[in-house]
Amino acid sequence: MIRRAGVVGLRALITPELSRIADLRSSAATGDRPVTVERLLRSAVAGIGGGTLQNAAEYSLGLADGTRDWPAADRRRRAAQVYGVSIERFRKHHELMVLGQVAEQILVIAVAVTTGARPTAAPAAPDAASEALSLASAHRVLSPLVHGRRVGVTVHVHSVDLLRDIDVVVSPSNVYFALPAAYKSSVAATLRRAGARKDPTGTLVEDHIHDELRQWAVRHGMPGRAALPGTVAATSAGALGRQGIRRVYHAATAVPHLDSNDYDVLPVDVTRAVTAVFALLAQESAGHAPPLRSLCLPLLGAGRGGLSPLESFGALWSAVEAELARGATWDIHFVVRRHARADLIERLLADPSGNGQP
């Protein structure tokens, strides 16, 4: 959020955790939240220790001299120049590393102010510091209240190919059902790679998921023709069957731009696709022994699709909640790569109002 808005846009942002940490460490009570948060950010960036990493962080956030009011695109372009890479390469790789390092430094400061230690010194309370910095669980079991009843939801915080014993995994797709190259890092590419059969040397023998999806398109007269957004195609899980994954449902949510590598994902299409996923699951379930019961969803559209994690989960949950509200007993899972996104899901399903509406 801050990378997009820059420090000059802090007054328009809601940053409760940063504000809390900033207030705890502030020696002068200014009463001005944006000022204290900016000081926290500057301290965190300074804690990186100089070099290209710190320079890129300063440009990314608008902390470098003269960049406070620069548009986000200009700040990203200048940060990419620090590393001498293209803007797209920086966005996909270096920017995540840079912002991750800033976040780590903020956590170091947070531990210091809650334990009374200085960030540069050994913690005064080792046990408390160790607890604060302990590894977060890779699997979180939640029990949100949905229309008067508690339902079980599991959030997995790891790569999608590490899932085990889940009947159906949903994979994002474009409306042409054309899978990305197996060496890519997207959810669809990772599932394609994990579902392929290889020989002992790692050489590809059979590209199960890709070949089955292409056959599905042929059967439905769709090679080269776009499906309606929200359409869902089913394939086997290929080699992922050894991990207890039985089916992959390909949800067409991405609409590519002509003559471009970009595409759009609309929240309404995400909701429509997840609704179709549940309909297909109900149709296929009884035809398998044992019946299909569990389903895992990634945050559709939250990568290059342009949706924020909040927008993506909101669109997903609209369909999930509607399905659960009518009494469905599916075992629901979500998979994300970052703990920050798992934290978001956990907060959204906490139902602080107590009215059963996450």
Order of alpha helices (4+ residues) and beta strands (2+ residues): alpha-alpha-alpha-alpha-alpha-alpha-alpha-beta-beta-beta-beta-beta-alpha-beta-beta-alpha-beta-beta-beta-alpha-beta-alpha-beta-alpha
